[in-house]
Amino acid sequence: MTSAVSPDDRVLLSEMGRRYQLWSAGESPILVSRGVENTTFAVGDYIVRRSDDLDAVSREVDVLIALTHATSVPTPAPVLHEPELGMFAYQRLRGTPLLHRSQRDLGNIQPALIDALSAFRRILPASRLPVDHYPNEEWHNDAVQACRFVRNHLSNEQERLIHAFLDEPVPHTRSVALPQHNDLGAEHILVDDQGEVTGIIDWTDAALTDPARDIGSIYRDFGPDAAVCVGEALNGPLTEDEDRRIRFHARCRWLEDVAFGIRDPLTRKPYLDNAWSTFDHTFRNAL
């Protein structure tokens, strides 16, 4: 709501619009989200992001500028960047997040993901991205905590399958890391009314890490066939070890999303709807 935007932020955003001639001084900003790392505003046709981590903002801007010229899939294109303020803005991409769409045309989604993710691996030297060291043992610990938090919302069969997964040996943490979006959920993939991908957004967490992270998110939201299609296009035939790590990350992220949704079920209902609809292929099927 506009009332959640502080007077100082209103002044700052008004000045930004005037200086770059992007929106009028009378345009009312809307607070989209305020997290630990970022605050996001919508002003007219633009999205404005701000963070106290100035280096992270500069890295994301570099990624987005490079992606603009590297892939045919639309990504946010920065139109202003104030490095000393940790702020940048881009024109809002058209389309609706796939999180809000029950019908998902994999024939359109898979080629777009392959295009964007393969381009991302080409565009920046590895030294320009942070390394995400979070080990699989910690992912497992987080999944155990999430399971305890959501267990009252699970059926007996769902709880049985989740506990069977949590009782499995944790796959080793891969030492080789590649550029990953690192938060490639359905909420960050936009489509139009015909199901064509119109954008991939929120590259804030982009890092060098295990490819099973991105492919695991694809497995969770779009199923094992999509995970195999994209994973093999990017990495070649999947090994048994890669299979295990992909399913591991898909299931950990499923539990993460359910816990996230249950903490605020009214505003995060789409996350819960998505989780319930993807449970079977996430926990029953194998690649």
Summary of the structure (lengths in Angstrom):
residues: 287
radius of gyration: 19.4
end to end distance: 43.2
largest distance: 58.1
contacts: 883
relative contact order: 0.12
helix: 54%
strand: 14%
